[in-house]
Amino acid sequence: MRTTSLHFVVLHHTNIELPHFDLLFETIPGSDLTTFRVSDWPIDEGTHATRLRDHRRLYLTYSGPIPGQRGHVSRVQQSNCLIELSPSQIVVNLGRSVLRFEQEKDDAWWVRADHQA
């Protein structure tokens, strides 16, 4: 597991046909943000996630309208994390919880959260 602390943010994407949450995080310091779309946050059990194209780093701190009438985003959670990567799995350690992303097919993933007391 990477020992360098990385950035993690959850954005609520609204004012669009299907509101959702975007989970964005660095995989190495200064990288573009690996991005997944989920329908609900927080994740209590497992849920489907869609891998999106990597996003620019400005989304670590941005809240507001998305240009081109593509809705509005607001920050729901922001923290540091540790990342563990393999070709079909990503583990995001947030301290009190761990998100485990497992690839099902192409951009379709399953994510579950393990919460610690």
N, C-alpha and C positions, 0 to 999 in steps of 0.2 A: 504494500500500500504506500502511496505517496505520502511523504511526511510534510510537504509544503502545504500550508493552508491556502485554499483556493476560495473563490467567491461563488455564492449560490443565491439565486433570487427566484421568487414566485410572483408572477404578474397575473392579475385578473384582467382578462381581455373581454370588454363589454362593448355595447352599442354596435353589435354585429348580429347576424342571423343566429349563430350558435355560440353564445358566450362560453368561455372556457378558461382554464388556467394554463399558463405557460411556465414550465420549470426550466430555468436556464442556469448553466454552471460552466466554469472554466474546467479544462482538463489538464492544462499546464498554465503556470502564471503568465498572464497577458494574452492568452488565447482568445479567439472568438468563442462565443458561448454555445455549447451543446444545448439543444432545445427540444423539449418534449411538450406535447399538448395533452392535458388530461381534463376530464369533465368536472371533477370535484377535487376540492382541497379543503382540509387535509385528507390524506389517504389513510383510511383506517384499516381496510382490508385490501384486497388486490383490485386493480383496475387496469383497463386497457390504456395504453399511451401511444401516441403517434409521434414518431421522430420527424422533426421539421428541419429545414436547413439551419445551419449555424447562424446565430444572430450577432450583430455588432455589440461591442462592449458597452455602448451607451445605455443599453437596457438594464445594466446593473443599477443605475440610479434614476432612470427616466420614469416619469409618470405623466400621462397626458394623452392628447389625441395622436393617432397614427396618421401620417400624411396619406392623401389619396382616399379619404373617407373610409378608412379601414378600421374604424372603431377607436377605442380608448383603452389604455392600460393603466392600472394602478398597482403599486407594490403591496403585496400581502405579507410577504416574509422575506427577510434578507439575513444571511448569515455567512459564516465561513464553513468550509467543508473539507473533507479528505476524499479522494477519489481512488477507486480501484478499477482498472479497465482490463477487459479481455474482448475478443472479437464479438461475442454474443451476450456479454453481460457487463453492466456498469453498476458499481456499488458506490453510493454517495452517503458518506458518514457525516451526519449533521450534529453529532454529539449525543443528544437525547433520543435521536431516531436515526435509522439507517434505511435509505431507499434502495431497493434492489430491482434494477431494470434487467429483464431477460427478453432477448429478441425472439419473436415468434416467427415473423416472416417479413422480409424487406423493411418497411418503415413501421411495422406493427410490433409493439412491445407490450409486455406485461410488467407492471410495477407494483411492488408491495412494500409496505412500511413495517419495520420492526421497531417498536417503541420500547425504550428503556425507562425504568422508574427513576 
